[in-house]
Amino acid sequence: MQIYMVGGAVRDRLLGRPVNDHDWVVVGATPEQMIELGYLPVGRDFPVFLHPQTREEYALARTERKSGRGYRGFVVQTSPDVTLEEDLSRRDLTINAIASSANGAGAEAIFDPYFGARDLQDKVLRHVTDAFHDDPVRILRVARFAARFTDFSVAPETMDLMRSMVAHGEADHLVAERVWQELARGLMEEQPSRMFEVLRQCGALKVVLPEVDRLWGVPQRADYHPEIDTGVHLMMVLDMAARLQAPLGVRFACLTHDLGKGTTPQDVLPRHIGHEQRSSKLLKGLCERLRVPTDCRELADVVAREHGNIHRSGDLGAAALVRLLERCDAIRKPARLDEILLACECDARGRLHFEEAAYPQRARINAALAAVQSVATSVIAAHAASKGVTGQKVGELIHAARVEAVARWLAQPPT
């Protein structure tokens, strides 16, 4: 039995990056031997075991043979006869197909049959073998790694292979859960725009996220958007979200906030009247298709519907501000309002020449919320009950008191 560290841990150590997770492959062992040594079996599709002390995953060396379409169309074979090189040959990229001995360190301890270390030095994302073609998830992974390693390029032959996979319908068989998993991880990388650039180049974006893909080439008003192209603007917004270290929900909201612009009638361009409601409708279908988590879905819906009103909130009076806060559910969920405002700031600053601009709407809306929160709703409700007022009338009294509180705040001289 021989144990090797493989994959991302070896790659990141060679790059001098922090290593957070270790992946191990075991050559020359059987499942029975692993269990006898105290390892806990956890793999459903192939033999994976948890170390009895560290709880890290140890996988038996294996080969894979294509047996059908998509991510699950594989026959997996594990045997003590499977070599380390055979196991590495099924991996996606050469930079992820490097192994080192369990106790080894330095270049002399590296087992690198597919020249991944050279590609690390040359900053190239290159597929290992033609087995790459067998799993369409690898298209998403290459795009995600492009967003992480921002100075790496995709090898021309790998891009050609991904284009071929898309053309032959492999991307049509991607499983929703895996698409969301890779999309979410890519959104959280250093430069998420690169993920979508790679997906566009190989044609996969049109298959996976057609609502996003159609935004390129759609013009916008140059006085609001000097970058003009909606797709270009979207990429600037995503990268601004990364720059501001936004959480996943905010980044997903940034990705989907302008979907409706892709369905604006040609005869009214470059104006996009009513795109917010169209964005919300398209977002619903996208989220159902990819099974997006509820928290991300709800945040993105508010941002899609209200980002224009939040941008224009400096012109709103007390009643309109309170209605905006109510539509954002900000009174009940003030923490989520912070995320809504952050997404809107990314949108405002994700424009050519506006990258360093201030976003005063954030302070204004938070101040309006503070005024609303100062209203003692329980006192109003108790007083109404003493007068025999119930139901909807109580809500109207509370709403009126909140508008009055915001009006008083607006009437105060600026400090």
SULJO-V922271 format. One record per residue. N is the residue number from 1. RES is the residue in one small letter. PHI is phi in whole degrees, -180 to 180 (NA if undefined). D_LAST is the distance of its C-alpha to the last C-alpha in Angstrom with 1 decimal. Layout:
# SULJO-V922271
n=N res=RES phi=PHI d_last=D_LAST
n=N res=RES phi=PHI d_last=D_LAST
This chain:
# SULJO-V922271
n=1 res=m phi=NA d_last=73.0
n=2 res=q phi=-130 d_last=70.4
n=3 res=i phi=-116 d_last=66.6
n=4 res=y phi=-131 d_last=64.1
n=5 res=m phi=-82 d_last=60.4
n=6 res=v phi=-136 d_last=59.5
n=7 res=g phi=72 d_last=56.7
n=8 res=g phi=-61 d_last=53.1
n=9 res=a phi=-65 d_last=53.5
n=10 res=v phi=-68 d_last=56.0
n=11 res=r phi=-56 d_last=54.1
n=12 res=d phi=-69 d_last=50.8
n=13 res=r phi=-65 d_last=52.7
n=14 res=l phi=-66 d_last=54.3
n=15 res=l phi=-83 d_last=51.0
n=16 res=g phi=77 d_last=49.5
n=17 res=r phi=-93 d_last=47.0
n=18 res=p phi=-61 d_last=46.3
n=19 res=v phi=-106 d_last=49.0
n=20 res=n phi=-99 d_last=47.7
n=21 res=d phi=-129 d_last=50.7
n=22 res=h phi=-113 d_last=54.4
n=23 res=d phi=-115 d_last=57.0
n=24 res=w phi=-126 d_last=60.7
n=25 res=v phi=-122 d_last=63.9
n=26 res=v phi=-113 d_last=67.2
n=27 res=v phi=-106 d_last=70.4
n=28 res=g phi=84 d_last=73.9
n=29 res=a phi=-126 d_last=73.0
n=30 res=t phi=-112 d_last=73.7
n=31 res=p phi=-57 d_last=71.5
n=32 res=e phi=-64 d_last=74.1
n=33 res=q phi=-65 d_last=73.8
n=34 res=m phi=-63 d_last=70.0
n=35 res=i phi=-65 d_last=70.3
n=36 res=e phi=-61 d_last=72.9
n=37 res=l phi=-83 d_last=70.6
n=38 res=g phi=97 d_last=68.0
n=39 res=y phi=-75 d_last=65.7
n=40 res=l phi=-99 d_last=64.2
n=41 res=p phi=-72 d_last=64.8
n=42 res=v phi=-133 d_last=61.7
n=43 res=g phi=-72 d_last=62.4
n=44 res=r phi=-94 d_last=63.1
n=45 res=d phi=-95 d_last=64.2
n=46 res=f phi=-157 d_last=65.5
n=47 res=p phi=-68 d_last=66.2
n=48 res=v phi=-128 d_last=63.0
n=49 res=f phi=-134 d_last=63.0
n=50 res=l phi=-96 d_last=60.6
n=51 res=h phi=-63 d_last=61.5
n=52 res=p phi=-63 d_last=62.6
n=53 res=q phi=-106 d_last=60.2
n=54 res=t phi=-81 d_last=57.3
n=55 res=r phi=65 d_last=57.1
n=56 res=e phi=-77 d_last=56.7
n=57 res=e phi=-86 d_last=58.5
n=58 res=y phi=-124 d_last=61.9
n=59 res=a phi=-108 d_last=63.5
n=60 res=l phi=-69 d_last=67.1
n=61 res=a phi=-56 d_last=67.9
n=62 res=r phi=-149 d_last=68.4
n=63 res=t phi=-119 d_last=69.2
n=64 res=e phi=-132 d_last=68.1
n=65 res=r phi=-127 d_last=70.1
n=66 res=k phi=-67 d_last=68.7
n=67 res=s phi=-130 d_last=70.2
n=68 res=g phi=-174 d_last=68.0
n=69 res=r phi=-79 d_last=64.7
n=70 res=g phi=79 d_last=61.3
n=71 res=y phi=-66 d_last=59.8
n=72 res=r phi=-95 d_last=62.4
n=73 res=g phi=-85 d_last=65.4
n=74 res=f phi=-135 d_last=66.8
n=75 res=v phi=-108 d_last=69.8
n=76 res=v phi=-100 d_last=68.9
n=77 res=q phi=-123 d_last=71.7
n=78 res=t phi=-119 d_last=71.5
n=79 res=s phi=-164 d_last=74.4
n=80 res=p phi=-60 d_last=75.2
n=81 res=d phi=-85 d_last=76.6
n=82 res=v phi=-69 d_last=73.3
n=83 res=t phi=-86 d_last=72.4
n=84 res=l phi=-63 d_last=69.0
n=85 res=e phi=-63 d_last=69.3
n=86 res=e phi=-64 d_last=70.0
n=87 res=d phi=-65 d_last=66.9
n=88 res=l phi=-68 d_last=64.7
n=89 res=s phi=-66 d_last=66.1
n=90 res=r phi=-89 d_last=64.5
n=91 res=r phi=-80 d_last=60.9
n=92 res=d phi=-75 d_last=58.5
n=93 res=l phi=-120 d_last=57.7
n=94 res=t phi=-59 d_last=59.5
n=95 res=i phi=-70 d_last=56.6
n=96 res=n phi=-104 d_last=56.8
n=97 res=a phi=-113 d_last=60.6
n=98 res=i phi=-113 d_last=60.8
n=99 res=a phi=-127 d_last=62.2
n=100 res=s phi=-141 d_last=62.7
n=101 res=s phi=-65 d_last=64.9
n=102 res=a phi=-57 d_last=63.4
n=103 res=n phi=-109 d_last=63.7
n=104 res=g phi=-86 d_last=63.5
n=105 res=a phi=-152 d_last=61.0
n=106 res=g phi=89 d_last=60.9
n=107 res=a phi=-62 d_last=62.4
n=108 res=e phi=-69 d_last=65.9
n=109 res=a phi=-93 d_last=65.0
n=110 res=i phi=-86 d_last=63.8
n=111 res=f phi=-110 d_last=65.8
n=112 res=d phi=-138 d_last=64.7
n=113 res=p phi=-70 d_last=67.4
n=114 res=y phi=-114 d_last=65.1
n=115 res=f phi=61 d_last=63.4
n=116 res=g phi=-66 d_last=59.9
n=117 res=a phi=-63 d_last=59.2
n=118 res=r phi=-64 d_last=60.1
n=119 res=d phi=-69 d_last=57.7
n=120 res=l phi=-62 d_last=54.9
n=121 res=q phi=-66 d_last=55.7
n=122 res=d phi=-85 d_last=55.8
n=123 res=k phi=60 d_last=52.7
n=124 res=v phi=-128 d_last=54.6
n=125 res=l phi=-99 d_last=54.4
n=126 res=r phi=-131 d_last=58.1
n=127 res=h phi=-70 d_last=60.0
n=128 res=v phi=-78 d_last=62.7
n=129 res=t phi=-139 d_last=65.6
n=130 res=d phi=-68 d_last=66.2
n=131 res=a phi=-63 d_last=65.7
n=132 res=f phi=-52 d_last=62.0
n=133 res=h phi=-62 d_last=63.1
n=134 res=d phi=-77 d_last=63.9
n=135 res=d phi=-129 d_last=60.4
n=136 res=p phi=-66 d_last=57.7
n=137 res=v phi=-60 d_last=55.0
n=138 res=r phi=-65 d_last=55.5
n=139 res=i phi=-61 d_last=54.1
n=140 res=l phi=-65 d_last=50.8
n=141 res=r phi=-67 d_last=51.1
n=142 res=v phi=-60 d_last=51.7
n=143 res=a phi=-62 d_last=48.6
n=144 res=r phi=-65 d_last=46.6
n=145 res=f phi=-67 d_last=48.0
n=146 res=a phi=-64 d_last=47.0
n=147 res=a phi=-74 d_last=43.4
n=148 res=r phi=-82 d_last=43.8
n=149 res=f phi=-98 d_last=45.8
n=150 res=t phi=-69 d_last=43.9
n=151 res=d phi=-103 d_last=46.3
n=152 res=f phi=-92 d_last=49.4
n=153 res=s phi=-114 d_last=51.3
n=154 res=v phi=-85 d_last=53.5
n=155 res=a phi=-58 d_last=57.2
n=156 res=p phi=-55 d_last=58.7
n=157 res=e phi=-69 d_last=61.4
n=158 res=t phi=-73 d_last=59.0
n=159 res=m phi=-62 d_last=57.0
n=160 res=d phi=-62 d_last=60.3
n=161 res=l phi=-65 d_last=61.3
n=162 res=m phi=-66 d_last=58.1
n=163 res=r phi=-61 d_last=58.6
n=164 res=s phi=-64 d_last=62.1
n=165 res=m phi=-61 d_last=61.0
n=166 res=v phi=-65 d_last=58.6
n=167 res=a phi=-63 d_last=61.4
n=168 res=h phi=-92 d_last=63.8
n=169 res=g phi=84 d_last=61.6
n=170 res=e phi=-64 d_last=60.7
n=171 res=a phi=-67 d_last=57.0
n=172 res=d phi=-68 d_last=57.8
n=173 res=h phi=-105 d_last=58.9
n=174 res=l phi=-66 d_last=55.7
n=175 res=v phi=-83 d_last=54.9
n=176 res=a phi=-54 d_last=51.5
n=177 res=e phi=-62 d_last=50.7
n=178 res=r phi=-72 d_last=51.4
n=179 res=v phi=-61 d_last=49.4
n=180 res=w phi=-64 d_last=46.3
n=181 res=q phi=-59 d_last=46.9
n=182 res=e phi=-71 d_last=47.2
n=183 res=l phi=-62 d_last=44.3
n=184 res=a phi=-63 d_last=42.0
n=185 res=r phi=-68 d_last=43.1
n=186 res=g phi=-66 d_last=42.7
n=187 res=l phi=-62 d_last=39.2
n=188 res=m phi=-90 d_last=38.3
n=189 res=e phi=-80 d_last=39.9
n=190 res=e phi=-64 d_last=38.4
n=191 res=q phi=-135 d_last=38.7
n=192 res=p phi=-59 d_last=39.4
n=193 res=s phi=-59 d_last=39.9
n=194 res=r phi=-66 d_last=43.2
n=195 res=m phi=-60 d_last=44.6
n=196 res=f phi=-76 d_last=44.3
n=197 res=e phi=-64 d_last=45.6
n=198 res=v phi=-67 d_last=48.7
n=199 res=l phi=-63 d_last=49.2
n=200 res=r phi=-68 d_last=49.1
n=201 res=q phi=-61 d_last=51.5
n=202 res=c phi=-93 d_last=54.1
n=203 res=g phi=89 d_last=53.6
n=204 res=a phi=-76 d_last=52.5
n=205 res=l phi=-63 d_last=49.1
n=206 res=k phi=-64 d_last=50.8
n=207 res=v phi=-86 d_last=52.7
n=208 res=v phi=-82 d_last=50.1
n=209 res=l phi=-135 d_last=46.9
n=210 res=p phi=-62 d_last=48.1
n=211 res=e phi=-64 d_last=44.8
n=212 res=v phi=-82 d_last=43.1
n=213 res=d phi=-58 d_last=45.9
n=214 res=r phi=-74 d_last=46.0
n=215 res=l phi=-76 d_last=42.4
n=216 res=w phi=-71 d_last=43.8
n=217 res=g phi=88 d_last=44.8
n=218 res=v phi=-90 d_last=42.5
n=219 res=p phi=-78 d_last=40.5
n=220 res=q phi=-129 d_last=36.9
n=221 res=r phi=-64 d_last=35.0
n=222 res=a phi=-67 d_last=34.6
n=223 res=d phi=-72 d_last=31.3
n=224 res=y phi=-92 d_last=29.7
n=225 res=h phi=-130 d_last=32.1
n=226 res=p phi=-59 d_last=33.5
n=227 res=e phi=-76 d_last=35.7
n=228 res=i phi=66 d_last=37.3
n=229 res=d phi=-71 d_last=39.5
n=230 res=t phi=-64 d_last=38.2
n=231 res=g phi=-64 d_last=40.0
n=232 res=v phi=-62 d_last=38.6
n=233 res=h phi=-59 d_last=35.1
n=234 res=l phi=-59 d_last=35.9
n=235 res=m phi=-66 d_last=37.1
n=236 res=m phi=-66 d_last=34.0
n=237 res=v phi=-66 d_last=31.9
n=238 res=l phi=-62 d_last=34.2
n=239 res=d phi=-70 d_last=34.0
n=240 res=m phi=-67 d_last=30.2
n=241 res=a phi=-62 d_last=30.5
n=242 res=a phi=-68 d_last=32.8
n=243 res=r phi=-61 d_last=30.6
n=244 res=l phi=-89 d_last=27.7
n=245 res=q phi=56 d_last=30.3
n=246 res=a phi=-70 d_last=30.0
n=247 res=p phi=-72 d_last=32.4
n=248 res=l phi=-57 d_last=35.4
n=249 res=g phi=-57 d_last=34.1
n=250 res=v phi=-67 d_last=31.2
n=251 res=r phi=-67 d_last=33.7
n=252 res=f phi=-67 d_last=36.1
n=253 res=a phi=-62 d_last=33.5
n=254 res=c phi=-63 d_last=32.8
n=255 res=l phi=-62 d_last=36.5
n=256 res=t phi=-109 d_last=37.0
n=257 res=h phi=-69 d_last=33.9
n=258 res=d phi=-115 d_last=35.6
n=259 res=l phi=-55 d_last=39.2
n=260 res=g phi=-64 d_last=39.5
n=261 res=k phi=-66 d_last=39.2
n=262 res=g phi=-74 d_last=42.7
n=263 res=t phi=-115 d_last=44.1
n=264 res=t phi=-67 d_last=42.6
n=265 res=p phi=-58 d_last=45.5
n=266 res=q phi=-59 d_last=46.6
n=267 res=d phi=-76 d_last=46.5
n=268 res=v phi=-111 d_last=42.7
n=269 res=l phi=-63 d_last=41.7
n=270 res=p phi=-90 d_last=39.4
n=271 res=r phi=-79 d_last=37.2
n=272 res=h phi=-134 d_last=37.0
n=273 res=i phi=-63 d_last=36.3
n=274 res=g phi=77 d_last=36.4
n=275 res=h phi=-68 d_last=36.8
n=276 res=e phi=-62 d_last=34.5
n=277 res=q phi=-69 d_last=37.0
n=278 res=r phi=-66 d_last=39.9
n=279 res=s phi=-62 d_last=38.2
n=280 res=s phi=-62 d_last=38.0
n=281 res=k phi=-67 d_last=41.6
n=282 res=l phi=-66 d_last=42.8
n=283 res=l phi=-60 d_last=40.8
n=284 res=k phi=-59 d_last=42.7
n=285 res=g phi=-65 d_last=46.0
n=286 res=l phi=-61 d_last=45.0
n=287 res=c phi=-65 d_last=43.8
n=288 res=e phi=-67 d_last=47.0
n=289 res=r phi=-67 d_last=49.2
n=290 res=l phi=-96 d_last=47.7
n=291 res=r phi=55 d_last=47.0
n=292 res=v phi=-68 d_last=43.4
n=293 res=p phi=-57 d_last=42.0
n=294 res=t phi=-59 d_last=40.2
n=295 res=d phi=-63 d_last=36.8
n=296 res=c phi=-66 d_last=36.8
n=297 res=r phi=-63 d_last=38.1
n=298 res=e phi=-67 d_last=35.6
n=299 res=l phi=-63 d_last=32.6
n=300 res=a phi=-63 d_last=34.0
n=301 res=d phi=-66 d_last=34.8
n=302 res=v phi=-64 d_last=31.2
n=303 res=v phi=-63 d_last=30.0
n=304 res=a phi=-61 d_last=32.8
n=305 res=r phi=-77 d_last=32.1
n=306 res=e phi=-114 d_last=28.3
n=307 res=h phi=-62 d_last=27.2
n=308 res=g phi=-66 d_last=27.1
n=309 res=n phi=-66 d_last=25.1
n=310 res=i phi=-68 d_last=22.5
n=311 res=h phi=-60 d_last=22.4
n=312 res=r phi=-93 d_last=21.8
n=313 res=s phi=-66 d_last=19.3
n=314 res=g phi=-65 d_last=16.6
n=315 res=d phi=-98 d_last=18.9
n=316 res=l phi=-89 d_last=19.6
n=317 res=g phi=-86 d_last=19.0
n=318 res=a phi=-61 d_last=18.9
n=319 res=a phi=-63 d_last=22.6
n=320 res=a phi=-68 d_last=23.0
n=321 res=l phi=-64 d_last=20.4
n=322 res=v phi=-65 d_last=22.2
n=323 res=r phi=-62 d_last=25.5
n=324 res=l phi=-63 d_last=24.4
n=325 res=l phi=-61 d_last=23.5
n=326 res=e phi=-68 d_last=26.8
n=327 res=r phi=-67 d_last=28.8
n=328 res=c phi=-82 d_last=27.4
n=329 res=d phi=57 d_last=28.4
n=330 res=a phi=-71 d_last=25.0
n=331 res=i phi=-70 d_last=25.1
n=332 res=r phi=-86 d_last=28.4
n=333 res=k phi=-131 d_last=27.9
n=334 res=p phi=-64 d_last=24.3
n=335 res=a phi=-65 d_last=25.7
n=336 res=r phi=-69 d_last=27.4
n=337 res=l phi=-59 d_last=24.2
n=338 res=d phi=-58 d_last=23.1
n=339 res=e phi=-70 d_last=26.3
n=340 res=i phi=-61 d_last=26.0
n=341 res=l phi=-67 d_last=22.7
n=342 res=l phi=-66 d_last=24.2
n=343 res=a phi=-61 d_last=27.2
n=344 res=c phi=-68 d_last=25.1
n=345 res=e phi=-65 d_last=23.3
n=346 res=c phi=-60 d_last=26.9
n=347 res=d phi=-64 d_last=28.0
n=348 res=a phi=-68 d_last=25.3
n=349 res=r phi=-90 d_last=25.8
n=350 res=g phi=-85 d_last=29.6
n=351 res=r phi=-138 d_last=30.2
n=352 res=l phi=-59 d_last=31.6
n=353 res=h phi=77 d_last=29.2
n=354 res=f phi=-112 d_last=26.2
n=355 res=e phi=-61 d_last=26.9
n=356 res=e phi=-104 d_last=24.0
n=357 res=a phi=-70 d_last=21.5
n=358 res=a phi=-77 d_last=18.1
n=359 res=y phi=-130 d_last=18.0
n=360 res=p phi=-66 d_last=14.5
n=361 res=q phi=-59 d_last=16.4
n=362 res=r phi=-61 d_last=16.8
n=363 res=a phi=-65 d_last=13.2
n=364 res=r phi=-65 d_last=13.0
n=365 res=i phi=-70 d_last=16.3
n=366 res=n phi=-65 d_last=15.8
n=367 res=a phi=-67 d_last=12.9
n=368 res=a phi=-63 d_last=15.3
n=369 res=l phi=-64 d_last=18.0
n=370 res=a phi=-61 d_last=16.3
n=371 res=a phi=-65 d_last=16.0
n=372 res=v phi=-63 d_last=19.7
n=373 res=q phi=-69 d_last=20.8
n=374 res=s phi=-75 d_last=19.6
n=375 res=v phi=-74 d_last=22.4
n=376 res=a phi=-84 d_last=25.5
n=377 res=t phi=-65 d_last=28.1
n=378 res=s phi=-67 d_last=31.0
n=379 res=v phi=-67 d_last=30.4
n=380 res=i phi=-63 d_last=30.4
n=381 res=a phi=-65 d_last=33.5
n=382 res=a phi=-66 d_last=35.3
n=383 res=h phi=-64 d_last=34.6
n=384 res=a phi=-63 d_last=35.9
n=385 res=a phi=-64 d_last=39.0
n=386 res=s phi=-67 d_last=39.8
n=387 res=k phi=-98 d_last=39.9
n=388 res=g phi=81 d_last=42.1
n=389 res=v phi=-91 d_last=39.5
n=390 res=t phi=-140 d_last=39.9
n=391 res=g phi=63 d_last=39.6
n=392 res=q phi=-61 d_last=37.5
n=393 res=k phi=-62 d_last=36.4
n=394 res=v phi=-64 d_last=34.5
n=395 res=g phi=-61 d_last=32.7
n=396 res=e phi=-66 d_last=31.8
n=397 res=l phi=-65 d_last=30.3
n=398 res=i phi=-65 d_last=28.2
n=399 res=h phi=-61 d_last=27.0
n=400 res=a phi=-63 d_last=26.1
n=401 res=a phi=-66 d_last=24.1
n=402 res=r phi=-67 d_last=22.1
n=403 res=v phi=-61 d_last=21.5
n=404 res=e phi=-63 d_last=20.4
n=405 res=a phi=-65 d_last=18.0
n=406 res=v phi=-68 d_last=16.3
n=407 res=a phi=-63 d_last=16.4
n=408 res=r phi=-63 d_last=14.6
n=409 res=w phi=-65 d_last=11.8
n=410 res=l phi=-65 d_last=11.8
n=411 res=a phi=-77 d_last=11.9
n=412 res=q phi=-70 d_last=8.7
n=413 res=p phi=-67 d_last=6.4
n=414 res=p phi=-63 d_last=3.8
n=415 res=t phi=-94 d_last=0.0
